[in-house]
């Protein structure tokens, strides 16, 4: 791929357009990462020129949705990193089970696989009835898909293996109904999930939570934006609540680090004051 087709100047123009016209602020994202993704869609869609490409983004609502979908990262799977979900199952969620209501914020939920994974664990721990999972993402298109609770049957073997490695003991297939090439997950799992758009860059805290998960999102932000988002999480998290990040992310060296203690083995911190 010829990355020189999209220049650094082009990237800045598009980011400015997105902020001014749509209110989507990508200016704090890693430039190298976002340039790669913009260049990819530019090449895939065979734009005749940068001017034509920009015009379509600004004037064609359907194409704008596609553009945002392509430049936001949506790589996920159910029970991804099984040891992380085992830690939630065995240590984190049982402690939260003493609360009358467990509020969980899953920031950057993408197409919803992680939200349904957490819902399954809560059900098995008999905590789903008193839990609420707020699953948010910048991208409304992926949220629409997540709310359908339908995933490809071709993924189910991998998801089942992840589920077992995460400590699951039931037949994973008992949670969905197979129909040709698709798997529809039970409505009971979705009933406690609220899917909603939320922009980590510009939107504020909207509740108090006992557990916040934001895995593999901060790596696409620059350092200043990472610190701002961690401040947002800190202001949204109850005392003694838990914050979970991705394998390459940390609260160390941030403004909130002295108030958090990391659990052994996983990128999960508890707020200690």
NUROZA-702739 format. One record per atom (N, C-alpha, C): residue number from 1; residue in three letters; x, y, z. Coordinates in pm, whole numbers. Layout:
   pos   code        X        Y        Z
   NUM    ala        X        Y        Z
...
END
This chain:
   pos   code        X        Y        Z
     1    unk       85     -120        0
     1    unk        0        0        0
     1    unk       88      124        0
     2    unk       54      222      -82
     2    unk      129      346      -91
     2    unk       73      446        9
     3    unk      139      458      124
     3    unk       89      547      228
     3    unk      107      693      191
     4    unk      190      722       89
     4    unk      216      860       52
     4    unk       94      924      -16
     5    unk       -3      841      -57
     5    unk     -125      894     -120
     5    unk     -195      989      -24
     6    unk     -203      950      101
     6    unk     -260     1036      206
     6    unk     -143     1097      283
     7    unk     -132     1227      280
     7    unk      -21     1295      347
     7    unk      -59     1333      490
     8    unk       40     1374      568
     8    unk       13     1421      704
     8    unk      -82     1540      701
     9    unk      -66     1627      600
     9    unk     -153     1744      587
     9    unk     -298     1702      561
    10    unk     -315     1598      476
    10    unk     -449     1545      449
    10    unk     -514     1496      578
    11    unk     -438     1426      659
    11    unk     -490     1373      785
    11    unk     -541     1487      873
    12    unk     -461     1594      885
    12    unk     -501     1707      970
    12    unk     -628     1773      917
    13    unk     -640     1785      783
    13    unk     -759     1845      723
    13    unk     -883     1762      756
    14    unk     -871     1628      742
    14    unk     -986     1541      769
    14    unk    -1025     1543      917
    15    unk     -926     1542     1006
    15    unk     -956     1545     1149
    15    unk    -1026     1676     1186
    16    unk     -983     1785     1124
    16    unk    -1048     1914     1147
    16    unk    -1192     1912     1095
    17    unk    -1211     1854      975
    17    unk    -1347     1841      919
    17    unk    -1439     1763     1012
    18    unk    -1390     1649     1062
    18    unk    -1472     1563     1147
    18    unk    -1514     1636     1275
    19    unk    -1422     1716     1328
    19    unk    -1451     1788     1452
    19    unk    -1551     1902     1426
    20    unk    -1528     1978     1318
    20    unk    -1613     2095     1290
    20    unk    -1753     2055     1242
    21    unk    -1761     1953     1154
    21    unk    -1890     1920     1094
    21    unk    -1971     1821     1178
    22    unk    -1901     1724     1239
    22    unk    -1972     1616     1307
    22    unk    -1950     1612     1458
    23    unk    -1854     1691     1507
    23    unk    -1827     1691     1650
    23    unk    -1748     1570     1697
    24    unk    -1688     1496     1604
    24    unk    -1605     1380     1638
    24    unk    -1459     1425     1648
    25    unk    -1405     1415     1767
    25    unk    -1269     1465     1792
    25    unk    -1169     1349     1792
    26    unk    -1099     1335     1680
    26    unk     -994     1233     1670
    26    unk     -854     1296     1682
    27    unk     -849     1425     1721
    27    unk     -720     1494     1717
    27    unk     -620     1440     1819
    28    unk     -669     1371     1921
    28    unk     -578     1313     2020
    28    unk     -536     1171     1990
    29    unk     -579     1117     1875
    29    unk     -543      980     1838
    29    unk     -400      975     1784
    30    unk     -337      861     1799
    30    unk     -204      840     1743
    30    unk     -207      865     1592
    31    unk     -123      958     1545
    31    unk     -125      996     1404
    31    unk      -85      881     1312
    32    unk       15      804     1351
    32    unk       60      694     1264
    32    unk      -52      593     1245
    33    unk     -123      561     1354
    33    unk     -230      462     1347
    33    unk     -347      512     1262
    34    unk     -389      636     1285
    34    unk     -506      686     1213
    34    unk     -473      712     1066
    35    unk     -349      749     1038
    35    unk     -308      768      898
    35    unk     -313      635      823
    36    unk     -269      528      886
    36    unk     -275      395      822
    36    unk     -418      359      787
    37    unk     -511      387      881
    37    unk     -650      346      858
    37    unk     -718      434      753
    38    unk     -686      563      752
    38    unk     -741      652      649
    38    unk     -686      610      511
    39    unk     -558      581      506
    39    unk     -497      539      379
    39    unk     -559      410      328
    40    unk     -592      321      420
    40    unk     -651      193      380
    40    unk     -787      213      314
    41    unk     -875      292      376
    41    unk    -1008      312      317
    41    unk     -998      393      187
    42    unk     -903      486      181
    42    unk     -881      564       58
    42    unk     -845      472      -57
    43    unk     -757      375      -28
    43    unk     -714      280     -131
    43    unk     -825      181     -167
    44    unk     -892      127      -64
    44    unk     -999       30      -88
    44    unk    -1111       88     -173
    45    unk    -1145      214     -148
    45    unk    -1259      276     -218
    45    unk    -1218      345     -348
    46    unk    -1090      333     -381
    46    unk    -1039      383     -509
    46    unk    -1081      527     -537
    47    unk    -1060      612     -438
    47    unk    -1091      754     -456
    47    unk    -1004      811     -568
    48    unk    -1065      895     -651
    48    unk     -992      952     -764
    48    unk     -896     1060     -719
    49    unk     -930     1125     -609
    49    unk     -844     1231     -557
    49    unk     -878     1254     -411
    50    unk     -790     1322     -340
    50    unk     -819     1354     -202
    50    unk     -941     1446     -192
    51    unk     -954     1540     -287
    51    unk    -1068     1633     -286
    51    unk    -1201     1558     -296
    52    unk    -1206     1454     -384
    52    unk    -1329     1375     -398
    52    unk    -1356     1297     -269
    53    unk    -1251     1238     -213
    53    unk    -1260     1161      -89
    53    unk    -1317     1249       22
    54    unk    -1261     1368       37
    54    unk    -1306     1462      141
    54    unk    -1450     1505      117
    55    unk    -1485     1531       -6
    55    unk    -1622     1574      -39
    55    unk    -1723     1467        2
    56    unk    -1691     1341      -26
    56    unk    -1784     1232        9
    56    unk    -1802     1222      160
    57    unk    -1694     1236      234
    57    unk    -1702     1227      380
    57    unk    -1791     1339      436
    58    unk    -1780     1457      379
    58    unk    -1853     1573      429
    58    unk    -1998     1579      383
    59    unk    -2029     1516      269
    59    unk    -2161     1537      208
    59    unk    -2247     1411      192
    60    unk    -2185     1294      208
    60    unk    -2258     1169      192
    60    unk    -2267     1101      330
    61    unk    -2384     1107      394
    61    unk    -2399     1058      531
    61    unk    -2366      910      543
    62    unk    -2407      831      444
    62    unk    -2379      687      447
    62    unk    -2229      663      437
    63    unk    -2162      740      354
    63    unk    -2016      721      339
    63    unk    -1944      768      465
    64    unk    -1993      874      526
    64    unk    -1934      921      651
    64    unk    -1940      811      758
    65    unk    -2057      743      768
    65    unk    -2070      632      864
    65    unk    -1969      523      835
    66    unk    -1952      490      706
    66    unk    -1854      388      668
    66    unk    -1712      434      707
    67    unk    -1683      560      683
    67    unk    -1550      614      713
    67    unk    -1519      600      862
    68    unk    -1614      642      946
    68    unk    -1593      634     1091
    68    unk    -1578      488     1135
    69    unk    -1657      402     1075
    69    unk    -1650      259     1108
    69    unk    -1512      203     1076
    70    unk    -1453      249      966
    70    unk    -1324      198      924
    70    unk    -1208      254     1005
    71    unk    -1219      379     1051
    71    unk    -1104      437     1121
    71    unk    -1109      414     1272
    72    unk    -1224      367     1324
    72    unk    -1226      325     1464
    72    unk    -1197      176     1468
    73    unk    -1124      134     1568
    73    unk    -1076       -4     1573
    73    unk    -1182      -94     1635
    74    unk    -1220     -199     1565
    74    unk    -1326     -288     1614
    74    unk    -1280     -434     1608
    75    unk    -1171     -462     1678
    75    unk    -1119     -598     1685
    75    unk    -1156     -655     1821
    76    unk    -1238     -759     1822
    76    unk    -1283     -813     1950
    76    unk    -1328     -957     1932
    77    unk    -1342    -1028     2044
    77    unk    -1401    -1163     2041
    77    unk    -1452    -1193     2181
    78    unk    -1536    -1293     2193
    78    unk    -1591    -1328     2324
    78    unk    -1484    -1394     2410
    79    unk    -1479    -1354     2536
    79    unk    -1383    -1407     2634
    79    unk    -1238    -1396     2583
    80    unk    -1211    -1287     2510
    80    unk    -1076    -1262     2461
    80    unk     -982    -1248     2580
    81    unk     -865    -1312     2574
    81    unk     -772    -1321     2687
    81    unk     -842    -1391     2803
    82    unk     -861    -1522     2793
    82    unk     -941    -1595     2893
    82    unk     -895    -1577     3037
    83    unk     -763    -1560     3059
    83    unk     -715    -1544     3196
    83    unk     -768    -1416     3259
    84    unk     -789    -1315     3177
    84    unk     -849    -1190     3226
    84    unk     -991    -1216     3275
    85    unk    -1071    -1289     3196
    85    unk    -1209    -1316     3234
    85    unk    -1215    -1413     3353
    86    unk    -1117    -1499     3365
    86    unk    -1113    -1586     3482
    86    unk    -1092    -1503     3610
    87    unk    -1008    -1401     3599
    87    unk     -984    -1312     3714
    87    unk    -1113    -1238     3751
    88    unk    -1186    -1191     3651
    88    unk    -1315    -1127     3679
    88    unk    -1408    -1224     3749
    89    unk    -1413    -1347     3699
    89    unk    -1505    -1449     3751
    89    unk    -1470    -1488     3895
    90    unk    -1343    -1505     3922
    90    unk    -1302    -1564     4050
    90    unk    -1274    -1461     4159
    91    unk    -1236    -1340     4119
    91    unk    -1192    -1244     4221
    91    unk    -1272    -1114     4221
    92    unk    -1290    -1053     4104
    92    unk    -1348     -919     4100
    92    unk    -1499     -921     4121
    93    unk    -1570     -995     4038
    93    unk    -1717     -992     4043
    93    unk    -1773    -1050     4173
    94    unk    -1714    -1156     4230
    94    unk    -1765    -1202     4361
    94    unk    -1756    -1095     4470
    95    unk    -1649    -1012     4467
    95    unk    -1640     -903     4566
    95    unk    -1749     -801     4541
    96    unk    -1780     -773     4415
    96    unk    -1885     -676     4384
    96    unk    -2024     -734     4413
    97    unk    -2031     -864     4429
    97    unk    -2159     -930     4459
    97    unk    -2222     -886     4588
    98    unk    -2145     -821     4676
    98    unk    -2199     -772     4803
    98    unk    -2277     -642     4785
    99    unk    -2265     -577     4668
    99    unk    -2336     -452     4643
    99    unk    -2482     -481     4609
   100    unk    -2573     -389     4644
   100    unk    -2714     -408     4606
   100    unk    -2736     -397     4456
   101    unk    -2654     -314     4388
   101    unk    -2661     -300     4243
   101    unk    -2519     -286     4191
   102    unk    -2485     -365     4089
   102    unk    -2352     -360     4029
   102    unk    -2363     -286     3896
   103    unk    -2297     -170     3888
   103    unk    -2295      -94     3763
   103    unk    -2159     -110     3697
   104    unk    -2161     -155     3573
   104    unk    -2038     -182     3497
   104    unk    -2039      -95     3372
   105    unk    -1928      -28     3346
   105    unk    -1913       51     3223
   105    unk    -1810      -17     3134
   106    unk    -1853      -57     3016
   106    unk    -1764     -115     2916
   106    unk    -1744      -11     2808
   107    unk    -1633       62     2814
   107    unk    -1606      173     2722
   107    unk    -1532      122     2599
   108    unk    -1582      158     2481
   108    unk    -1524      106     2357
   108    unk    -1566      -37     2335
   109    unk    -1697      -62     2343
   109    unk    -1749     -200     2343
   109    unk    -1751     -262     2204
   110    unk    -1731     -184     2099
   110    unk    -1731     -236     1961
   110    unk    -1860     -311     1933
   111    unk    -1851     -431     1876
   111    unk    -1971     -504     1834
   111    unk    -2032     -589     1946
   112    unk    -1985     -574     2070
   112    unk    -2057     -627     2184
   112    unk    -2012     -761     2240
   113    unk    -1911     -822     2179
   113    unk    -1871     -955     2227
   113    unk    -1830     -954     2374
   114    unk    -1758     -850     2415
   114    unk    -1714     -844     2555
   114    unk    -1832     -824     2649
   115    unk    -1930     -745     2606
   115    unk    -2048     -720     2691
   115    unk    -2125     -850     2717
   116    unk    -2143     -930     2613
   116    unk    -2215    -1058     2631
   116    unk    -2131    -1155     2713
   117    unk    -1999    -1149     2701
   117    unk    -1913    -1235     2782
   117    unk    -1932    -1205     2930
   118    unk    -1934    -1075     2964
   118    unk    -1952    -1036     3104
   118    unk    -2091    -1074     3153
   119    unk    -2190    -1057     3066
   119    unk    -2327    -1093     3103
   119    unk    -2337    -1242     3135
   120    unk    -2269    -1327     3059
   120    unk    -2270    -1471     3083
   120    unk    -2208    -1503     3219
   121    unk    -2094    -1439     3250
   121    unk    -2029    -1465     3379
   121    unk    -2119    -1420     3493
   122    unk    -2180    -1303     3480
   122    unk    -2271    -1254     3585
   122    unk    -2387    -1351     3606
   123    unk    -2439    -1406     3498
   123    unk    -2549    -1503     3508
   123    unk    -2503    -1627     3584
   124    unk    -2384    -1675     3553
   124    unk    -2333    -1797     3618
   124    unk    -2301    -1773     3765
   125    unk    -2270    -1648     3801
   125    unk    -2243    -1615     3941
   125    unk    -2371    -1572     4014
   126    unk    -2485    -1583     3944
   126    unk    -2615    -1542     3999
   126    unk    -2615    -1394     4040
   127    unk    -2551    -1311     3957
   127    unk    -2545    -1167     3984
   127    unk    -2610    -1084     3874
   128    unk    -2652    -1149     3766
   128    unk    -2703    -1074     3651
   128    unk    -2828     -994     3688
   129    unk    -2912    -1051     3775
   129    unk    -3039     -987     3808
   129    unk    -3020     -852     3877
   130    unk    -2904     -830     3940
   130    unk    -2881     -702     4009
   130    unk    -2762     -626     3948
   131    unk    -2742     -646     3819
   131    unk    -2633     -580     3748
   131    unk    -2686     -499     3631
   132    unk    -2613     -394     3594
   132    unk    -2637     -319     3472
   132    unk    -2504     -297     3401
   133    unk    -2499     -332     3274
   133    unk    -2378     -314     3194
   133    unk    -2405     -201     3095
   134    unk    -2332      -91     3109
   134    unk    -2341       18     3012
   134    unk    -2230       -2     2909
   135    unk    -2268      -42     2789
   135    unk    -2171      -71     2682
   135    unk    -2173       45     2584
   136    unk    -2064      121     2578
   136    unk    -2062      242     2498
   136    unk    -1953      236     2391
   137    unk    -1977      311     2285
   137    unk    -1879      322     2177
   137    unk    -1903      453     2104
   138    unk    -1801      502     2041
   138    unk    -1812      623     1958
   138    unk    -1894      597     1832
   139    unk    -1888      473     1785
   139    unk    -1937      436     1653
   139    unk    -2079      379     1661
   140    unk    -2182      452     1614
   140    unk    -2320      401     1625
   140    unk    -2346      276     1540
   141    unk    -2269      257     1433
   141    unk    -2290      141     1347
   141    unk    -2259       11     1419
   142    unk    -2148        7     1493
   142    unk    -2114     -116     1566
   142    unk    -2210     -140     1681
   143    unk    -2264      -31     1739
   143    unk    -2362      -47     1847
   143    unk    -2491     -111     1796
   144    unk    -2531      -73     1675
   144    unk    -2650     -135     1615
   144    unk    -2630     -285     1600
   145    unk    -2511     -323     1558
   145    unk    -2480     -466     1543
   145    unk    -2478     -535     1680
   146    unk    -2418     -470     1777
   146    unk    -2408     -528     1911
   146    unk    -2547     -555     1970
   147    unk    -2639     -462     1948
   147    unk    -2773     -473     2006
   147    unk    -2853     -588     1946
   148    unk    -2812     -639     1830
   148    unk    -2883     -750     1767
   148    unk    -2850     -884     1833
   149    unk    -2739     -891     1906
   149    unk    -2691    -1013     1975
   149    unk    -2677    -1131     1879
   150    unk    -2638    -1103     1755
   150    unk    -2620    -1206     1653
   150    unk    -2474    -1206     1607
   151    unk    -2412    -1323     1610
   151    unk    -2272    -1336     1569
   151    unk    -2257    -1456     1475
   152    unk    -2146    -1460     1407
   152    unk    -2124    -1566     1308
   152    unk    -2101    -1701     1377
   153    unk    -2169    -1805     1326
   153    unk    -2150    -1940     1380
   153    unk    -2005    -1985     1367
   154    unk    -1938    -1934     1264
   154    unk    -1798    -1974     1240
   154    unk    -1706    -1933     1356
   155    unk    -1752    -1839     1440
   155    unk    -1671    -1795     1555
   155    unk    -1697    -1877     1681
   156    unk    -1803    -1956     1680
   156    unk    -1848    -2017     1806
   156    unk    -1749    -2117     1864
   157    unk    -1676    -2190     1780
   157    unk    -1580    -2286     1835
   157    unk    -1470    -2212     1912
   158    unk    -1419    -2103     1854
   158    unk    -1316    -2024     1923
   158    unk    -1372    -1962     2051
   159    unk    -1494    -1910     2044
   159    unk    -1553    -1849     2162
   159    unk    -1577    -1952     2271
   160    unk    -1617    -2072     2231
   160    unk    -1640    -2180     2327
   160    unk    -1510    -2219     2398
   161    unk    -1401    -2227     2321
   161    unk    -1271    -2259     2381
   161    unk    -1229    -2150     2479
   162    unk    -1247    -2024     2439
   162    unk    -1214    -1912     2529
   162    unk    -1296    -1919     2656
   163    unk    -1425    -1949     2641
   163    unk    -1518    -1957     2754
   163    unk    -1471    -2063     2854
   164    unk    -1435    -2180     2805
   164    unk    -1389    -2289     2893
   164    unk    -1259    -2249     2965
   165    unk    -1166    -2187     2890
   165    unk    -1040    -2144     2950
   165    unk    -1061    -2033     3053
   166    unk    -1171    -1959     3040
   166    unk    -1199    -1851     3135
   166    unk    -1268    -1901     3261
   167    unk    -1293    -2032     3267
   167    unk    -1356    -2089     3387
   167    unk    -1500    -2129     3368
   168    unk    -1552    -2115     3246
   168    unk    -1690    -2155     3220
   168    unk    -1708    -2306     3230
   169    unk    -1819    -2350     3286
   169    unk    -1841    -2494     3307
   169    unk    -1964    -2548     3236
   170    unk    -2043    -2461     3173
   170    unk    -2164    -2507     3105
   170    unk    -2134    -2534     2958
   171    unk    -2233    -2585     2886
   171    unk    -2222    -2595     2740
   171    unk    -2239    -2456     2683
   172    unk    -2137    -2406     2617
   172    unk    -2145    -2270     2565
   172    unk    -2263    -2253     2469
   173    unk    -2295    -2361     2397
   173    unk    -2404    -2355     2300
   173    unk    -2541    -2335     2366
   174    unk    -2547    -2352     2499
   174    unk    -2675    -2331     2568
   174    unk    -2713    -2183     2575
   175    unk    -2619    -2096     2540
   175    unk    -2645    -1951     2547
   175    unk    -2693    -1891     2416
   176    unk    -2697    -1971     2311
   176    unk    -2741    -1914     2183
   176    unk    -2822    -2017     2104
   177    unk    -2895    -1966     2007
   177    unk    -2971    -2050     1914
   177    unk    -2906    -2040     1777
   178    unk    -2872    -2154     1719
   178    unk    -2807    -2156     1588
   178    unk    -2911    -2152     1477
   179    unk    -2884    -2069     1378
   179    unk    -2971    -2060     1261
   179    unk    -2883    -2042     1138
   180    unk    -2862    -2153     1068
   180    unk    -2774    -2152      951
   180    unk    -2635    -2101      991
   181    unk    -2594    -1986      936
   181    unk    -2457    -1939      962
   181    unk    -2449    -1841     1078
   182    unk    -2562    -1823     1150
   182    unk    -2565    -1723     1256
   182    unk    -2601    -1784     1392
   183    unk    -2551    -1720     1498
   183    unk    -2584    -1758     1635
   183    unk    -2651    -1640     1704
   184    unk    -2775    -1662     1752
   184    unk    -2849    -1555     1821
   184    unk    -2845    -1583     1971
   185    unk    -2784    -1488     2045
   185    unk    -2770    -1508     2189
   185    unk    -2899    -1473     2262
   186    unk    -2919    -1539     2376
   186    unk    -3045    -1529     2450
   186    unk    -3075    -1385     2491
   187    unk    -3203    -1349     2484
   187    unk    -3246    -1215     2521
   187    unk    -3216    -1184     2667
   188    unk    -3215    -1285     2751
   188    unk    -3187    -1264     2893
   188    unk    -3051    -1198     2913
   189    unk    -2953    -1235     2829
   189    unk    -2819    -1178     2841
   189    unk    -2818    -1031     2802
   190    unk    -2902     -994     2704
   190    unk    -2905     -857     2654
   190    unk    -2986     -764     2743
   191    unk    -3078     -821     2819
   191    unk    -3173     -741     2896
   191    unk    -3104     -647     2995
   192    unk    -2986     -686     3042
   192    unk    -2914     -605     3140
   192    unk    -2800     -524     3078
   193    unk    -2800     -514     2945
   193    unk    -2698     -435     2876
   193    unk    -2764     -313     2813
   194    unk    -2708     -195     2840
   194    unk    -2754      -71     2778
   194    unk    -2648      -28     2677
   195    unk    -2680      -34     2549
   195    unk    -2587       10     2445
   195    unk    -2611      157     2415
   196    unk    -2504      236     2412
   196    unk    -2521      380     2392
   196    unk    -2394      441     2334
   197    unk    -2410      547     2254
   197    unk    -2292      618     2203
   197    unk    -2232      703     2316
   198    unk    -2100      704     2320
   198    unk    -2027      788     2415
   198    unk    -1889      813     2356
   199    unk    -1850      940     2356
   199    unk    -1721      980     2301
   199    unk    -1625     1005     2418
   200    unk    -1525      919     2433
   200    unk    -1431      932     2544
   200    unk    -1354     1063     2538
   201    unk    -1343     1120     2419
   201    unk    -1266     1243     2402
   201    unk    -1343     1365     2453
   202    unk    -1473     1370     2426
   202    unk    -1548     1493     2452
   202    unk    -1663     1479     2551
   203    unk    -1711     1358     2576
   203    unk    -1826     1340     2665
   203    unk    -1783     1324     2811
   204    unk    -1876     1352     2900
   204    unk    -1845     1351     3043
   204    unk    -1890     1220     3109
   205    unk    -1859     1210     3237
   205    unk    -1906     1097     3317
   205    unk    -2059     1099     3324
   206    unk    -2120      982     3324
   206    unk    -2266      977     3323
   206    unk    -2323      890     3434
   207    unk    -2239      837     3522
   207    unk    -2287      756     3633
   207    unk    -2170      724     3725
   208    unk    -2198      651     3833
   208    unk    -2091      598     3918
   208    unk    -2090      447     3901
   209    unk    -1971      391     3886
   209    unk    -1958      249     3853
   209    unk    -1870      177     3955
   210    unk    -1895       47     3967
   210    unk    -1809      -37     4051
   210    unk    -1699     -106     3968
   211    unk    -1720     -113     3837
   211    unk    -1622     -175     3747
   211    unk    -1625     -101     3614
   212    unk    -1508      -58     3568
   212    unk    -1494        4     3435
   212    unk    -1393      -76     3356
   213    unk    -1432     -115     3235
   213    unk    -1342     -187     3145
   213    unk    -1322     -104     3019
   214    unk    -1198      -82     2983
   214    unk    -1166      -14     2858
   214    unk    -1036      -77     2807
   215    unk    -1051     -184     2732
   215    unk     -936     -266     2695
   215    unk     -897     -242     2549
   216    unk     -769     -207     2531
   216    unk     -713     -189     2397
   216    unk     -778      -74     2320
   217    unk     -808       33     2393
   217    unk     -855      158     2331
   217    unk     -750      267     2352
   218    unk     -697      278     2473
   218    unk     -602      384     2505
   218    unk     -476      378     2419
   219    unk     -440      260     2370
   219    unk     -317      248     2290
   219    unk     -325      329     2162
   220    unk     -446      367     2120
   220    unk     -462      446     1998
   220    unk     -465      596     2026
   221    unk     -450      635     2155
   221    unk     -455      776     2193
   221    unk     -314      826     2225
   222    unk     -292      957     2208
   222    unk     -165     1012     2252
   222    unk     -164     1025     2405
   223    unk      -49     1061     2460
   223    unk      -32     1057     2606
   223    unk     -129     1152     2677
   224    unk     -147     1273     2625
   224    unk     -236     1369     2691
   224    unk     -379     1317     2696
   225    unk     -424     1261     2585
   225    unk     -562     1210     2580
   225    unk     -577     1088     2670
   226    unk     -475     1003     2676
   226    unk     -479      889     2769
   226    unk     -501      938     2913
   227    unk     -427     1043     2952
   227    unk     -440     1095     3088
   227    unk     -579     1152     3112
   228    unk     -633     1222     3012
   228    unk     -767     1279     3027
   228    unk     -873     1170     3044
   229    unk     -859     1063     2965
   229    unk     -956      953     2974
   229    unk     -944      881     3109
   230    unk     -822      861     3155
   230    unk     -804      799     3287
   230    unk     -864      887     3397
   231    unk     -852     1018     3384
   231    unk     -918     1108     3480
   231    unk    -1069     1090     3476
   232    unk    -1124     1076     3356
   232    unk    -1269     1053     3340
   232    unk    -1310      924     3410
   233    unk    -1232      817     3391
   233    unk    -1263      690     3456
   233    unk    -1255      704     3608
   234    unk    -1152      774     3655
   234    unk    -1134      792     3799
   234    unk    -1253      863     3861
   235    unk    -1304      967     3793
   235    unk    -1418     1042     3846
   235    unk    -1548      962     3836
   236    unk    -1548      856     3754
   236    unk    -1668      775     3734
   236    unk    -1669      649     3820
   237    unk    -1559      622     3891
   237    unk    -1544      495     3961
   237    unk    -1563      515     4111
   238    unk    -1646      429     4171
   238    unk    -1665      430     4316
   238    unk    -1535      398     4389
   239    unk    -1527      442     4513
   239    unk    -1417      397     4599
   239    unk    -1420      245     4606
   240    unk    -1305      184     4600
   240    unk    -1287       38     4601
   240    unk    -1338      -29     4473
   241    unk    -1371       52     4371
   241    unk    -1410       -5     4243
   241    unk    -1288      -51     4165
   242    unk    -1315     -117     4052
   242    unk    -1208     -177     3972
   242    unk    -1201     -114     3834
   243    unk    -1078      -95     3785
   243    unk    -1053      -44     3651
   243    unk     -970     -146     3575
   244    unk    -1020     -189     3458
   244    unk     -951     -291     3378
   244    unk     -910     -230     3244
   245    unk     -783     -247     3208
   245    unk     -730     -197     3082
   245    unk     -675     -311     2998
   246    unk     -629     -279     2877
   246    unk     -573     -379     2787
   246    unk     -431     -418     2826
   247    unk     -380     -522     2760
   247    unk     -252     -581     2800
   247    unk     -133     -486     2783
   248    unk     -145     -386     2697
   248    unk      -35     -292     2674
   248    unk      -64     -155     2735
   249    unk     -165     -149     2822
   249    unk     -206      -21     2880
   249    unk     -184      -21     3031
   250    unk     -171       99     3090
   250    unk     -141      107     3233
   250    unk     -189      239     3290
   251    unk     -212      241     3422
   251    unk     -237      368     3491
   251    unk     -108      425     3548
   252    unk        1      347     3543
   252    unk      130      395     3592
   252    unk      169      522     3516
   253    unk      233      614     3586
   253    unk      281      741     3529
   253    unk      166      837     3496
   254    unk       43      800     3534
   254    unk      -70      892     3512
   254    unk      -98      969     3641
   255    unk     -188     1066     3630
   255    unk     -220     1150     3747
   255    unk     -297     1072     3854
   256    unk     -355      959     3818
   256    unk     -439      885     3913
   256    unk     -366      766     3975
   257    unk     -240      743     3937
   257    unk     -173      617     3972
   257    unk     -162      594     4122
   258    unk     -146      701     4200
   258    unk     -125      682     4345
   258    unk     -252      639     4418
   259    unk     -367      640     4347
   259    unk     -492      599     4411
   259    unk     -533      457     4373
   260    unk     -447      386     4303
   260    unk     -484      254     4252
   260    unk     -378      150     4285
   261    unk     -426       30     4315
   261    unk     -337      -83     4343
   261    unk     -368     -194     4246
   262    unk     -267     -243     4177
   262    unk     -289     -344     4073
   262    unk     -305     -483     4133
   263    unk     -401     -559     4077
   263    unk     -418     -699     4115
   263    unk     -308     -782     4047
   264    unk     -262     -887     4113
   264    unk     -158     -970     4052
   264    unk     -204    -1034     3921
   265    unk     -117    -1031     3822
   265    unk     -138    -1112     3702
   265    unk     -209    -1046     3586
   266    unk     -306     -957     3611
   266    unk     -383     -897     3503
   266    unk     -378     -745     3511
   267    unk     -418     -679     3403
   267    unk     -420     -532     3401
   267    unk     -551     -482     3462
   268    unk     -567     -512     3592
   268    unk     -685     -470     3667
   268    unk     -635     -399     3794
   269    unk     -688     -280     3817
   269    unk     -650     -202     3936
   269    unk     -771     -179     4023
   270    unk     -747     -174     4154
   270    unk     -855     -140     4248
   270    unk     -829        0     4304
   271    unk     -934       79     4309
   271    unk     -924      215     4362
   271    unk     -919      208     4514
   272    unk     -811      257     4571
   272    unk     -790      238     4716
   272    unk     -792      369     4791
   273    unk     -818      482     4725
   273    unk     -828      607     4796
   273    unk     -726      710     4747
END
